[in-house]
Amino acid sequence: MVIKMNQYLKKAQEVLNLEAQALQYASVQLTEEKLNKLISVYSYLNNIGASLVISGVGKSGIIAQKIASTFNSVGLPSFYLHPVEALHGDLGRVRKGDVMMIISKSGTTEELIKLLNVMDISKDSLIALIGEVNSPLAARCSLVFDCHVEREACINDQAPTTSSTLAMAMGDAMAVVYEMHIGLSKEKFAQNHPGGILGKSLRLKVKNLMWPLADCPTVSTGTLLKEVIFQMTKRPAGGLAVINFEGEMLGIIVEGDIRRAFSSGKDGMNSKVEEIMNANPISIDQENLAYEALELMEGGERAVSILPVLNGKMFVGFLRLHDLLREGFVRKK
């Protein structure tokens, strides 16, 4: 069978358009009454500290896992419950007061019906994402979200495509409404994602990533360049701080300053640090957020690769661009 390439393009576009139309249809079916009921469920769960249990079979089960993960990320304790595994012991994960959400295209999924038959859960604690609102499973639930689709995008109208996209999008909408309900801030979201770049950008401070004073080369004024090179070799932090006897920073020296000292035609090795140091370097306080340091390093007219870190006027360490990039920080353009 010969298929022209533009036919593949046409089919791909048809799939996207069909799924977009299904999302638009579902949007129209939402009502203020349903959302008010949903908010009541959220308030109830938060007040008693209960969980949202989400269940489905096959592709609906996969979507259920994704929705549970999304709710967890915005702060509502949730988990996926496989209906078959539940009948063989996992039902013990469900606690009194938990609310259950079921996902089914047909509304007649046998495994879900069996599960509900053995569960001690009231109709008020059941939510459904259902493709057939006039179905046995829909009738068991107090809050039903219409996830009906005219047809699957699959060329045989069989494989879950349009229906699974809609179910996942509905779960996203519900999770975002929960965010709105609790007024979830970026800072609170970051607490749930400490390992992600958002969590790091709102949590990690300069002092968490800097090279501490003990690992940084320092000298006082009057020190010769040859001693500077020795100290920088001994403690390769990428820079050297010139400090006074109280520990206050007077300036810094980086490798470029050393090269310029040798190319000046003077007796470079016997140059004193005050003759070659940068007496007005960009610096940052140890309590600043690390992403603010990245902005300083890359946001100016000339990028810098190292920042002296201060506590007041006292030099306490260096922060290198390399250390920020290693943690995954990337400056937004």
N, C-alpha and C positions, 0 to 999 in steps of 0.2 A: 504494500500500500504506500503510495507516494503522497506525502502531505507537504504542502508549500509552507515555508517558514512563516509567512505572514498569518497563516491559520493558527499557528501556535501563539503568536502575539495576540490575535483576536480572542482566543480562548482564555488566555491569562487575564486579559482585560475584562472579559465577561465574568470570570470568577470574582475579581475584585469588585466589580459593579454589583453583582448579585449579593455579595456579602455586605456591601455598604448599604444596599437597599433594605436588607434584613435588620441592620442596626437602626436605620431610620424608622422602620416600622415599630420596632420594640420601644424606641424612644417615645413615639406617639402613644403607646399603650400605658406608659407610666402615668400614675395619677398622684395628686397630692395626698389622697387618703392612704395609698400604699406606702408612700415615703414617710408619712406620719407614723404608721404602724412600725415601719422599719426603725425609725428613731426611738420608738418606745422599746423595741427589742434591745437596741444598743444601750439605752439607759438602764434597762433591767440587768443586762449582762455586766455592765460596769459596776452597778450598785452591789451585786452579790459576788462579783469576782468569778463568774462562770465562764465557760468556753463556748465557742461556736464550733460545732462538729459538722463536717461537710462530707457527704457520701455520694458516690456514683459508681457506675460500672463501665468498663471499657474506656472509650475516649472521654466519657463524662467523668470517669474516675480520675483521669489525668487532669482534666480541667478543675476538678474539685481540689486536687493537690495544689494546683497553681493558685487558686483562690484562697485556700487556707494559708499559703505562704504569703500572699499579699496582705491578708488581714493581720498576720503576725508582724509584718514589717511596719504596719501603721499602728501597732500597739494593742490589737484585740486578740487575745489568746485563742488560737484556732488549731484544729488538726483534722487530717483526713482519716476517715474511718472506712475501710474496705468492708462492704456489707457481708461478704462471705467469711472473711477473717473474723468479723465481729461475732458471727454465730459460732465461732470456734475459739472463743476466749477473749478477743479484743474488745468485746462489749464492756469489759471491766474498766476500760479507759474513760467511759462516759460517767459523769457524776450527776447527782441530783441537781437540777437547776440549769444544766446545759441546754442550749438551744441547738436544734439540728436543721441543717439545710440539705436538701436532696436535689440532685440534678438528674433529669431524665427527659429524653426527647419524646418518648412515646407516652410516658405517664403510666406505663404498665410494667415497668422493669420488675421481673419476678424476685430478684435478689433483694431489692429495696422493700418490696411488699412483705416478704418474709421477715426482714429485719424489723420493720415497724410493728409487725404482729407480735413480736416478742419483747419489744421495748416498753418500758413503763414511762411513756412520755405523752404529754397532753397535746391536743391540736394547737393550742396557743404557742407551743414551743417548737412548731414545725414550719419551716419556710421551704418553698419549692421554686426551682428554676425549671419550668416545664414547657415542653413543646406542644402539649395538648392540655389546655386548661380544663376541658371536660373529660377527666380521666380519673381512675381510682386513686392514684397518688395525689393528684391535685386536690381531691375531695378530702384527703386526710390532713391537709395543711391549712392553717389560718391565713397565711400570707403567700400568695402565688404570684410570681413574676412570669409574664407571658413571654416565652422564648420560641414562639411558633415561627417556622420558616416555610415558605412556599415550596422550595425544593433545595436539595443539596447541590453544591457547585460541582460535585463529582459528575462525570459524564453519564454515569449510570444512575444518578440520583440515589446512591446508596451510602458511600463512605461519608462519615461525619465530617463535614467541611463548614458549610454555612452555619449549621446548628452548633458546632463546637466553638466557632468564632463568636457567635452571639452569646453563648453561655459564659464564655470567658470575659467578654466585654461587659456583660451584666454584672458579673462579679467585681470587675474593676469599678464600675459605677457605684456599686454598693460600698466598696472599700473607701472610695474617695468621699462619699457622703459621710462615712464614719470619721474620716479625717476632719471634715468640716464640723461635724457634731462636737468633737472633743477639742477643736481648735489646735490641731497638731502643728507645732512649730518645727522649723528646720532643726533647731537644737534638740528637741525631743525625738525627732525622727533619727537624728544622728546617734542618739543613745541606743537605738535598736540596730544600728549599723556601724558599730565601732571599727570594723575592719575595712569598710568601704571608704572611698575617697571623700565622700561627703562627711562621714563620721570623723575622719581624720582632720579635715579642714576646719571643723567646728570644735574639735576636741584637743588636738595636739598643739602644744605650745612650743615656742622656740627652745625653751629649756629641756624639752623632751627629746630633741633631735641634735642639739649642739654638741660640739666637742667641749668637754669641761675644761676648766682652767688647768687642771693637773696634766692634761694631754696637749696643751697648747704652749708653743715656745714664747717666752716673754723676756725682754731685756729692759734695762734702764737707759736713760740718755747718757751719751758719752761712750757707749759700746761701739766697737769697730765692726765693720761689715763682715770681716772674716769670722767673728764670733757669732754674728747673725746667721751666717750660712751654716755654721756648726750646729746651732740650736734648731734651725729649721730642718736640718738633716736628721737630727736626733728625734725631733717630734714633728713628723711630716703632716701637719694639719692644713697646709696650703697657705699659711700666712703666719706672721709674727706680730705680736703686740708690743708696743713700747709703752711702758707704764712708769709711774713715779713710785716713791717708796710707800705711799698709801694704797697703791693698787689702782689708781685712777688711770684711764687710758689717755695717752698723749698722741698716739698715732699708730699706724700699722704699716707693715712692709710685706709686699707680696713679690713673687718671682719677677714680675715685670719691673718693679722698682730696682731690683738687683741688676737686671740686664741694662737698664738705663744708666746705672751708676758706672758700670764697666765701659759703656759706650761713650761716656761723657769726656773721655780723654784724661780724666784725673786718676789719681792713685786709688782705684776703686776699693781694694781690699782694706785700705786704711781710712776709708770714709766713715764718718760717724753717723749713727742711725738718724739723728735729727736732721742731717743733711739730705737724706734720701727718703725718709718716711713720708707717708701721706698723713698730714696733721689734721685733716678734716674728712675722714672717711664716712661713708654712710654706715650707720649703726642701727641696732635694734635692741629693745629691752627684752630680757629673758621671759617676761610674762606675756608678750605679744603672741598671737596665734601664728603658727608656722606658715599658713598661706599668706599672711601679711608680709612675711619675710620674702616669699616668692615674688610678690608684687613689687617690693623694693628692688629686688635683684634684677628683675626682667622688665620692669615697667618704666625705667628711666630712659634718658637719651642714650646711655651706654650701659649695657648689662654688666653686672659684676658677679663673680663666682663665689665670693666669700664675704660674710658680714661679721664684724666684731659684735659680740653680744655683751650688753651692759646690764648692771643692776644699779640704777642711778647713774653715777659716774664711774663706778668700778667695773673693770674688765673682768668678765666671768667665763668667756669662751668664744669659740668661733662657730658659725653655722655656714655650711658649704652648700652650694646649689646642688651638688651631686647627692648629698644626703636627702634633700627634698625630692629630687627626681626618683631616687631609689624607693621612697615611700609612696610613689605614685602621684605626687602633686604635679599638676599641669596648669599653667596659667591660662585663663580664659581670654581669648582675643577680643 
